[in-house]
Amino acid sequence: MTIYRGTVLDTPVSPFDGGALRAEADAGLAVVDGVVVERGPFAAVRARRPDDEVVDLTGGVVLPGLVDTHVHFPQVRVIGGLGRPLLDWLDHCALPEEARMADTGYARTVAAEFVDGLLRAGTTTALVFGAHYAPAVDCLFERAAQAGLRVSAGLVVGDRKLRPELLTTPEQAHADALALAGRWHRKDRLRYAVTPRFSLATTEAVLESCAAVLRDVDGALFTSHVNENTAEIDAVRALFPGHVDYVDTYHRPGLLGRRSVLAHNVHPTDAELDRLAAEGASVAHCPSSNSALGSGLFPLHRHVSHGVRVALGTDVGAGTGFSLLREGLQANFMQALLGSAGLPLTAAHMLYLATRAGAEALDLGDQVGDLSVGRQFDAIWVRPEDGCTLDVVLVRAADADDALAKVFALAGPADVRAVWVGGDRLR
């Protein structure tokens, strides 16, 4: 039984629905068996629990663990491949590296680098694009389980428009996915995610096999890409002439629902937004990737207006790093650049997108995403070095909202001093 003392900031109610930043300058969080059982002023919590251990996190801020809803495990080593649009970047950067995952030893090393990157950035929960090779996906799950992270991932599948060594068949995709899910789904903090690469790389037969896996594995998630790049959209339209739009390629096989997360959606039609909202699917907004690949400015206002749920993803390796704090800042910039078509983001919006929104997208909203009583103690302590720029401005913040804005503007992995998942300190 432990009481964590510090400045606690979270967003239990969406700022997009009228919620605000919840801030307590000297809070006490009592945690028993990894769950927050009491929250309030430290003095009051301590008075009721005089025998509990106290962990002093004063200085800096305590935030909920960050939730990344779109990140690629095999692409750690190709971060920084700038200057190419999506399809060119895939051919020259991502897919050659993904082919190297056929070497299980190589995949195991990359999996360790990947999990370490998540932890250093304060990411406690992630929806991960796995690899095209089942043994490599095993390596990812093994490392995530050892570290104690909450990870959902799966075999990436496609049967066209990829390097030959990455192709599979509908039958093999189904069999390999079920075997992986049998080994890892709901083991420790892990879950299986059905993962077709994108409709450009998958025939209807593979998408239907993915839908079969989704039906067969109770509680599995579904994730893929949609409407990222205009050339990609045109190519998908040509490959699926009987479908009304890109989202329809996933809807018809039965892949959309409350546990579905589609990455990017930079160029949606209104009909697609209506469909996503009706199915309860979520979109992973990946602002640094959208900028790095020149994909476009994400229409957040249109998503919110249509009732589509949105959370943040880093999209490593087209994205420029593991920090969801930096993604929140980039999302803020992106909306500012859209002018009247944008949706201005406060610090509370950014925190919500990086925490609570992601938890809800991954169907974990009753467990993580904020630091309310009854939630798992998934938390990070952002504490800059004395005298650094973040420290200088943080101690002079006008209020909690201002302090949080400064964290998003300046904090990086080096400022994440501690990480807990389910009450276990992982870093």
C-alpha positions in Angstrom: 0.0 0.0 0.0 1.6 3.2 -1.2 0.7 6.9 -1.4 2.1 8.8 -4.3 2.5 12.6 -3.5 2.8 15.2 -6.2 1.1 17.6 -8.6 -1.3 15.4 -10.5 -2.8 16.4 -13.8 -5.3 14.4 -15.9 -8.5 14.7 -18.1 -11.2 12.3 -16.9 -13.8 14.1 -19.0 -13.1 15.0 -22.7 -12.3 18.7 -23.3 -14.0 18.2 -26.6 -17.2 17.6 -24.6 -16.8 20.4 -22.1 -14.3 18.8 -19.7 -11.4 20.6 -18.3 -8.0 19.8 -16.9 -8.2 18.3 -13.4 -5.3 19.5 -11.4 -4.3 19.0 -7.8 -1.1 20.8 -6.6 -0.4 18.6 -3.6 -2.3 15.4 -4.2 -2.2 12.0 -2.6 -2.9 8.9 -4.7 -3.3 5.8 -2.5 -2.6 2.6 -4.5 -3.3 -0.9 -3.4 -2.5 -3.9 -5.7 -1.9 -1.5 -8.6 -5.2 0.3 -8.4 -5.9 3.8 -7.2 -8.2 3.4 -4.1 -8.2 7.0 -2.8 -7.4 10.4 -4.3 -7.4 13.8 -2.6 -5.3 16.4 -0.8 -2.1 14.6 0.4 -2.6 15.7 4.0 -6.1 14.2 4.1 -5.1 10.9 2.4 -2.0 10.6 4.6 -4.1 11.2 7.8 -6.3 8.3 6.9 -3.4 6.0 6.0 -0.6 6.8 8.5 1.2 3.5 8.0 1.3 3.5 4.2 4.6 4.1 2.4 4.9 7.5 0.8 6.6 8.1 -2.6 7.5 11.7 -2.9 7.0 13.0 -6.5 6.9 16.7 -5.7 8.5 18.8 -8.3 7.5 18.3 -11.9 4.1 16.8 -12.6 2.5 13.3 -12.4 0.5 12.4 -15.5 -1.4 9.3 -16.6 0.6 6.9 -18.6 0.7 7.8 -22.3 -1.3 5.8 -24.8 0.1 5.4 -28.4 -2.6 4.2 -30.8 -0.4 3.7 -33.8 3.3 2.7 -33.9 5.3 0.2 -36.0 7.7 -2.1 -34.2 9.9 -3.0 -37.2 10.6 0.6 -38.1 12.7 1.9 -35.2 15.9 2.0 -37.2 14.4 3.9 -40.2 13.2 6.9 -38.2 14.4 10.0 -39.9 14.0 8.9 -43.5 12.7 12.4 -44.5 11.9 13.9 -47.9 9.7 11.2 -49.4 5.9 10.8 -49.8 4.2 7.7 -48.4 4.5 5.2 -51.2 8.1 6.1 -52.0 9.0 6.0 -48.3 7.5 2.6 -48.0 9.5 1.2 -50.9 12.8 2.7 -50.0 12.8 2.9 -46.2 10.1 0.9 -44.4 9.6 -2.3 -46.4 13.3 -3.2 -46.8 13.7 -3.0 -43.1 10.5 -5.0 -42.5 11.9 -7.8 -44.7 14.8 -8.0 -42.2 12.4 -9.2 -39.6 12.7 -12.7 -41.2 15.8 -13.0 -39.1 14.5 -13.8 -35.7 17.7 -12.7 -34.0 17.5 -9.3 -35.7 13.9 -9.0 -34.8 14.6 -9.8 -31.1 17.2 -7.0 -31.0 14.8 -4.5 -32.6 12.0 -5.6 -30.3 14.2 -4.7 -27.3 15.0 -1.3 -28.9 11.4 -0.7 -29.6 10.1 -1.5 -26.1 12.9 0.6 -24.6 11.9 3.5 -26.8 8.3 3.3 -25.6 9.3 3.2 -21.9 11.7 6.1 -22.1 9.0 8.2 -23.7 6.5 7.4 -21.0 4.2 5.2 -23.2 2.6 2.7 -21.0 0.0 1.4 -23.4 0.4 0.9 -27.2 -1.4 -0.5 -30.2 1.5 -1.8 -32.3 1.8 -2.7 -35.9 3.7 -6.0 -35.6 5.7 -7.7 -38.3 5.0 -9.7 -41.4 6.7 -12.8 -39.8 5.0 -14.6 -36.9 8.3 -15.4 -35.1 9.1 -11.6 -35.1 5.7 -10.9 -33.6 6.6 -13.5 -30.9 9.7 -11.5 -30.2 7.7 -8.3 -29.7 5.2 -9.9 -27.4 8.0 -11.6 -25.4 9.8 -8.3 -24.8 6.6 -6.4 -24.0 5.7 -9.1 -21.4 9.1 -9.0 -19.8 8.9 -5.2 -19.6 5.4 -5.2 -18.2 3.8 -2.9 -20.8 0.3 -3.0 -22.0 0.7 -3.9 -25.7 -1.8 -4.9 -28.4 -0.2 -6.2 -31.6 -0.5 -8.7 -34.3 0.8 -10.2 -37.5 0.8 -7.7 -40.4 -0.6 -9.3 -43.6 -0.9 -8.5 -47.2 -1.1 -10.4 -50.5 -0.2 -7.9 -53.2 1.8 -4.7 -53.9 4.5 -5.7 -51.4 8.0 -7.2 -51.6 7.6 -10.9 -52.5 9.0 -12.1 -49.2 6.4 -10.1 -47.3 3.4 -11.6 -49.1 1.0 -14.2 -47.6 -2.2 -16.0 -48.5 -5.6 -15.7 -46.8 -5.3 -19.2 -45.4 -1.8 -18.7 -44.0 -2.7 -15.3 -42.6 -5.7 -16.8 -40.8 -3.7 -19.8 -39.4 -0.7 -17.7 -38.3 -2.9 -15.1 -36.6 -4.9 -17.7 -34.6 -1.7 -19.4 -33.5 -0.2 -16.0 -32.3 -3.5 -15.1 -30.6 -3.5 -18.5 -28.9 0.0 -17.8 -27.5 -0.4 -14.2 -26.4 -3.9 -12.8 -26.4 -4.9 -11.8 -22.8 -1.6 -13.1 -21.4 -0.2 -10.7 -18.8 -1.0 -7.2 -20.2 -1.1 -8.3 -23.9 -3.9 -8.5 -26.5 -4.0 -9.5 -30.1 -4.7 -7.0 -32.9 -5.8 -8.1 -36.4 -3.6 -6.1 -38.7 -3.9 -6.0 -42.5 -1.2 -3.6 -43.7 -3.7 -1.5 -45.7 -6.2 -2.1 -48.4 -3.6 -1.3 -51.1 -1.7 -4.4 -50.1 -4.7 -6.7 -49.4 -7.3 -8.4 -51.6 -10.8 -8.8 -50.4 -9.9 -12.4 -49.6 -7.3 -11.4 -47.1 -9.5 -8.8 -45.6 -12.2 -11.5 -45.2 -9.7 -13.8 -43.5 -8.8 -10.9 -41.1 -12.5 -10.5 -40.3 -12.7 -14.2 -39.5 -9.8 -13.9 -37.0 -11.6 -10.9 -35.5 -14.7 -13.1 -35.0 -12.6 -16.0 -33.7 -10.5 -14.2 -31.1 -12.8 -12.7 -28.4 -11.8 -9.2 -27.5 -9.2 -8.8 -30.3 -8.6 -5.3 -31.8 -8.5 -4.3 -35.5 -6.1 -1.8 -36.9 -4.9 -0.6 -40.3 -4.3 2.6 -42.3 -6.8 4.7 -44.2 -6.8 7.9 -46.3 -3.2 8.8 -45.5 -2.0 10.0 -48.9 -3.9 11.1 -52.1 -1.9 8.7 -54.4 -2.7 5.8 -52.0 -6.4 6.7 -52.0 -6.4 6.8 -55.8 -4.7 3.4 -56.0 -7.2 1.8 -53.5 -10.1 3.2 -55.5 -8.7 1.5 -58.6 -8.2 -1.8 -56.8 -11.7 -1.8 -55.3 -14.0 -0.5 -58.0 -17.1 -2.0 -56.4 -16.6 -0.1 -53.1 -17.9 3.4 -52.4 -14.7 4.6 -50.6 -11.6 3.5 -48.7 -13.4 3.0 -45.4 -15.9 0.8 -47.2 -13.1 -1.7 -47.9 -12.9 -2.4 -44.2 -16.6 -2.0 -43.5 -17.8 -4.6 -45.9 -15.9 -7.5 -44.5 -17.0 -6.6 -41.0 -13.8 -5.1 -39.6 -15.2 -1.9 -38.1 -16.4 -1.6 -34.6 -15.6 -0.2 -31.1 -12.2 -1.9 -31.0 -11.2 -0.7 -34.5 -8.4 1.9 -34.9 -7.6 3.3 -38.3 -4.4 5.4 -38.6 -4.2 8.8 -40.3 -7.5 9.5 -42.2 -6.1 12.8 -43.4 -8.3 13.0 -46.5 -11.8 11.5 -45.5 -15.1 12.2 -47.2 -18.1 13.2 -45.0 -19.6 9.8 -45.8 -16.5 8.0 -44.4 -16.6 10.1 -41.2 -20.3 9.2 -40.8 -19.5 5.5 -41.2 -16.7 5.6 -38.7 -18.9 7.4 -36.2 -21.7 5.0 -36.7 -19.5 2.0 -36.1 -17.8 3.5 -33.1 -14.3 3.2 -34.7 -11.4 5.4 -33.7 -8.8 7.3 -35.7 -5.1 7.5 -34.7 -3.9 11.0 -35.5 -0.2 10.9 -36.3 0.8 14.5 -36.8 4.6 14.3 -37.1 4.3 11.5 -39.6 1.7 13.4 -41.6 4.2 16.4 -41.7 7.3 14.3 -42.4 5.7 12.5 -45.4 3.9 15.6 -46.6 0.6 13.7 -46.3 -1.5 16.8 -45.3 -3.1 18.6 -42.3 -5.4 16.4 -40.3 -9.1 17.7 -40.3 -9.7 17.3 -36.5 -12.6 19.7 -36.5 -14.5 17.6 -39.1 -13.8 14.4 -37.1 -15.1 15.9 -33.9 -18.1 17.4 -35.7 -19.0 14.0 -37.1 -18.6 12.3 -33.8 -15.5 10.3 -34.7 -13.2 9.3 -31.8 -9.6 10.5 -32.2 -6.5 9.7 -30.3 -2.7 10.2 -30.9 -0.2 7.9 -32.5 3.5 8.4 -33.1 3.7 6.3 -36.3 7.3 5.4 -35.7 9.2 5.2 -38.1 7.6 7.7 -40.5 6.9 9.6 -37.2 10.0 11.3 -35.8 10.1 9.7 -32.3 8.3 7.9 -29.5 7.3 11.0 -27.6 3.5 11.5 -27.4 4.2 14.8 -25.8 5.9 15.9 -29.0 2.9 14.5 -31.0 0.5 16.6 -28.9 2.6 19.7 -29.6 2.7 18.9 -33.4 -1.1 18.3 -33.3 -1.5 21.8 -31.8 0.7 23.3 -34.5 -1.2 21.5 -37.2 -4.6 22.8 -36.1 -3.1 26.4 -35.9 -1.9 26.1 -39.5 -5.4 25.1 -40.6 -6.7 28.5 -39.5 -10.5 28.8 -39.5 -10.8 25.1 -40.5 -8.7 24.0 -37.5 -9.7 23.2 -34.0 -7.6 25.1 -31.5 -6.1 22.8 -28.9 -5.5 23.7 -25.3 -3.0 21.8 -23.1 -6.0 19.8 -21.7 -7.0 18.8 -25.2 -3.4 17.6 -25.9 -3.3 15.6 -22.7 -6.6 14.0 -23.3 -5.6 13.0 -26.8 -2.4 11.4 -25.5 -4.1 9.6 -22.6 -7.8 9.2 -22.0 -8.7 9.2 -25.7 -6.3 6.5 -26.5 -7.5 4.3 -23.6 -11.0 4.6 -24.9 -10.0 3.8 -28.4 -8.3 0.6 -27.2 -11.3 -0.4 -25.2 -9.4 0.2 -21.9 -11.3 3.2 -20.7 -12.5 1.4 -17.5 -8.9 0.6 -16.6 -6.5 3.3 -17.6 -6.3 6.8 -19.2 -6.7 9.0 -16.1 -5.8 8.7 -12.4 -9.3 8.4 -10.9 -10.2 6.0 -8.1 -10.7 2.6 -9.6 -8.2 3.0 -12.4 -4.9 1.1 -12.7 -2.0 3.2 -11.5 -0.4 3.7 -14.9 1.5 6.9 -14.5 4.6 8.9 -15.4 6.6 11.5 -13.5 7.8 14.3 -15.6 10.6 16.0 -13.6 13.2 18.1 -15.5 16.7 18.5 -14.4 17.3 21.5 -12.1 18.2 24.6 -14.1 17.2 23.3 -17.6 14.9 25.4 -19.7 11.8 23.3 -18.8 12.6 23.6 -15.1 13.1 27.3 -15.4 9.7 27.9 -17.1 7.8 25.2 -15.1 8.5 26.7 -11.7 7.2 30.0 -13.1 4.0 28.7 -14.6 1.0 30.9 -14.0 -1.3 27.9 -13.3 -1.8 24.2 -14.0 -2.9 24.7 -17.6 0.2 26.9 -18.2 2.5 24.3 -16.6 1.0 21.5 -18.8 1.4 23.6 -21.9 5.1 24.1 -21.0 5.5 20.3 -20.5 4.1 19.7 -24.0 6.3 22.5 -25.5 9.6 21.4 -23.9 9.5 17.9 -22.3 11.0 14.9 -24.0 12.0 11.4 -22.9 14.9 12.7 -20.8 12.4 14.4 -18.6 10.4 11.3 -17.9 12.0 10.2 -14.6 9.7 7.3 -13.7 7.1 5.1 -15.3 4.5 2.8 -13.6 2.1 0.3 -15.1 -0.5 -1.3 -12.8 1.5 0.0 -9.8 4.7 -1.7 -11.0 7.6 0.7 -11.5 9.1 -0.1 -14.9 11.6 2.7 -15.1 
